Amino acid sequence: MRSLSLTLFAICVLPLAAMAQITAATPSTAADEPATKADDQKPICVDQDPGPASRLQPKRVCHTRQEWSKLGGIPR
């Protein structure tokens, strides 16, 4: 019984602790930095997939960063 609990601990808890250390050590990226006025006016285009069963081509949608923030963020 004890070896089972140690095995479960090693499988569940240790990877979570390692992930916490990795995310804390990652450097900031360009997305973390505040955007400047010039960046707000650059167009950002995203391909929107119509769905897995559709034969239609992906639709390309372009907005500025300011417009994307008003729409709720850039879809991924």
C-alpha atoms as an extended CHARMM CRD file, in Angstrom:
* protein
*
        76  EXT
         1         1  MET       CA              0.0000000000        0.0000000000        0.0000000000  PROA      1               0.0000000000
         2         2  ARG       CA              2.7900000000        2.3850000000        0.8680000000  PROA      2               0.0000000000
         3         3  SER       CA              4.5820000000        1.8360000000       -2.4380000000  PROA      3               0.0000000000
         4         4  LEU       CA              1.3440000000        2.6090000000       -4.2810000000  PROA      4               0.0000000000
         5         5  SER       CA              0.9730000000        5.9400000000       -2.4990000000  PROA      5               0.0000000000
         6         6  LEU       CA              4.6080000000        6.8300000000       -3.1980000000  PROA      6               0.0000000000
         7         7  THR       CA              4.1200000000        5.9310000000       -6.8490000000  PROA      7               0.0000000000
         8         8  LEU       CA              1.0080000000        8.0960000000       -7.0920000000  PROA      8               0.0000000000
         9         9  PHE       CA              2.8810000000       10.9380000000       -5.3990000000  PROA      9               0.0000000000
        10        10  ALA       CA              5.7310000000       10.6400000000       -7.9030000000  PROA      10              0.0000000000
        11        11  ILE       CA              3.3320000000       10.5310000000      -10.8510000000  PROA      11              0.0000000000
        12        12  CYS       CA              1.0450000000       13.3910000000       -9.7640000000  PROA      12              0.0000000000
        13        13  VAL       CA              2.8700000000       15.8380000000       -7.5360000000  PROA      13              0.0000000000
        14        14  LEU       CA              6.4330000000       15.9000000000       -8.8220000000  PROA      14              0.0000000000
        15        15  PRO       CA              5.5480000000       16.8890000000      -12.4250000000  PROA      15              0.0000000000
        16        16  LEU       CA              3.3700000000       19.7200000000      -11.0810000000  PROA      16              0.0000000000
        17        17  ALA       CA              6.2520000000       21.0420000000       -8.9880000000  PROA      17              0.0000000000
        18        18  ALA       CA              8.5580000000       20.8810000000      -12.0120000000  PROA      18              0.0000000000
        19        19  MET       CA              6.0210000000       22.7640000000      -14.1530000000  PROA      19              0.0000000000
        20        20  ALA       CA              5.7140000000       25.4760000000      -11.5150000000  PROA      20              0.0000000000
        21        21  GLN       CA              9.4610000000       26.0050000000      -11.5630000000  PROA      21              0.0000000000
        22        22  ILE       CA              9.5660000000       26.0980000000      -15.3620000000  PROA      22              0.0000000000
        23        23  THR       CA              6.7620000000       28.6660000000      -15.6750000000  PROA      23              0.0000000000
        24        24  ALA       CA              8.3430000000       30.8470000000      -12.9860000000  PROA      24              0.0000000000
        25        25  ALA       CA             11.6900000000       30.8050000000      -14.7800000000  PROA      25              0.0000000000
        26        26  THR       CA             10.4400000000       31.6260000000      -18.2900000000  PROA      26              0.0000000000
        27        27  PRO       CA             11.4290000000       35.0810000000      -19.5080000000  PROA      27              0.0000000000
        28        28  SER       CA              8.8170000000       37.5900000000      -20.5690000000  PROA      28              0.0000000000
        29        29  THR       CA              7.8630000000       37.6290000000      -24.2230000000  PROA      29              0.0000000000
        30        30  ALA       CA              6.8330000000       40.3990000000      -26.5780000000  PROA      30              0.0000000000
        31        31  ALA       CA              3.1700000000       39.6210000000      -25.8530000000  PROA      31              0.0000000000
        32        32  ASP       CA              3.7530000000       40.4250000000      -22.1650000000  PROA      32              0.0000000000
        33        33  GLU       CA              5.0700000000       43.9210000000      -22.8840000000  PROA      33              0.0000000000
        34        34  PRO       CA              2.6340000000       46.8070000000      -23.2730000000  PROA      34              0.0000000000
        35        35  ALA       CA              1.9190000000       47.8010000000      -26.8440000000  PROA      35              0.0000000000
        36        36  THR       CA              2.9740000000       51.2020000000      -28.1500000000  PROA      36              0.0000000000
        37        37  LYS       CA              0.8050000000       53.5450000000      -30.2270000000  PROA      37              0.0000000000
        38        38  ALA       CA              2.4440000000       52.3450000000      -33.4700000000  PROA      38              0.0000000000
        39        39  ASP       CA              1.7720000000       48.7060000000      -32.5170000000  PROA      39              0.0000000000
        40        40  ASP       CA             -1.9090000000       49.5040000000      -31.9390000000  PROA      40              0.0000000000
        41        41  GLN       CA             -2.3050000000       50.5010000000      -35.5860000000  PROA      41              0.0000000000
        42        42  LYS       CA             -0.5780000000       47.4740000000      -37.1530000000  PROA      42              0.0000000000
        43        43  PRO       CA             -3.0200000000       45.0260000000      -38.7310000000  PROA      43              0.0000000000
        44        44  ILE       CA             -3.1300000000       41.5430000000      -37.2290000000  PROA      44              0.0000000000
        45        45  CYS       CA             -4.6290000000       38.8740000000      -39.4900000000  PROA      45              0.0000000000
        46        46  VAL       CA             -6.0160000000       35.5570000000      -38.2770000000  PROA      46              0.0000000000
        47        47  ASP       CA             -7.2540000000       32.6070000000      -40.3250000000  PROA      47              0.0000000000
        48        48  GLN       CA            -10.5880000000       31.3960000000      -38.9790000000  PROA      48              0.0000000000
        49        49  ASP       CA            -11.1650000000       27.7130000000      -39.6330000000  PROA      49              0.0000000000
        50        50  PRO       CA            -14.7760000000       27.0050000000      -40.7090000000  PROA      50              0.0000000000
        51        51  GLY       CA            -14.7700000000       23.6130000000      -38.9760000000  PROA      51              0.0000000000
        52        52  PRO       CA            -13.5140000000       20.0840000000      -39.4670000000  PROA      52              0.0000000000
        53        53  ALA       CA            -16.4460000000       18.9030000000      -41.6180000000  PROA      53              0.0000000000
        54        54  SER       CA            -16.5060000000       21.9590000000      -43.8870000000  PROA      54              0.0000000000
        55        55  ARG       CA            -15.1210000000       22.1080000000      -47.4020000000  PROA      55              0.0000000000
        56        56  LEU       CA            -14.7940000000       25.8810000000      -47.2460000000  PROA      56              0.0000000000
        57        57  GLN       CA            -11.4100000000       27.5560000000      -47.1580000000  PROA      57              0.0000000000
        58        58  PRO       CA            -10.3460000000       29.3050000000      -43.9260000000  PROA      58              0.0000000000
        59        59  LYS       CA            -11.5380000000       32.9120000000      -43.7730000000  PROA      59              0.0000000000
        60        60  ARG       CA             -8.8620000000       35.5710000000      -43.1320000000  PROA      60              0.0000000000
        61        61  VAL       CA             -9.9370000000       38.2730000000      -40.6640000000  PROA      61              0.0000000000
        62        62  CYS       CA             -7.7660000000       41.3630000000      -40.1390000000  PROA      62              0.0000000000
        63        63  HSD       CA             -8.0760000000       44.0050000000      -37.3960000000  PROA      63              0.0000000000
        64        64  THR       CA             -5.7190000000       46.3340000000      -35.5660000000  PROA      64              0.0000000000
        65        65  ARG       CA             -4.5650000000       45.4410000000      -32.0410000000  PROA      65              0.0000000000
        66        66  GLN       CA             -6.9160000000       48.1010000000      -30.6710000000  PROA      66              0.0000000000
        67        67  GLU       CA             -9.8890000000       46.6030000000      -32.5500000000  PROA      67              0.0000000000
        68        68  TRP       CA             -8.9820000000       43.0700000000      -31.4060000000  PROA      68              0.0000000000
        69        69  SER       CA             -8.9430000000       44.2390000000      -27.7870000000  PROA      69              0.0000000000
        70        70  LYS       CA            -12.4270000000       45.7120000000      -28.2100000000  PROA      70              0.0000000000
        71        71  LEU       CA            -13.6080000000       42.4220000000      -29.7710000000  PROA      71              0.0000000000
        72        72  GLY       CA            -12.3540000000       40.4000000000      -26.8020000000  PROA      72              0.0000000000
        73        73  GLY       CA             -8.8050000000       39.4590000000      -27.8230000000  PROA      73              0.0000000000
        74        74  ILE       CA             -7.0110000000       37.7550000000      -30.6500000000  PROA      74              0.0000000000
        75        75  PRO       CA             -8.3810000000       34.2390000000      -31.2210000000  PROA      75              0.0000000000
        76        76  ARG       CA             -5.8160000000       31.4460000000      -31.1940000000  PROA      76              0.0000000000
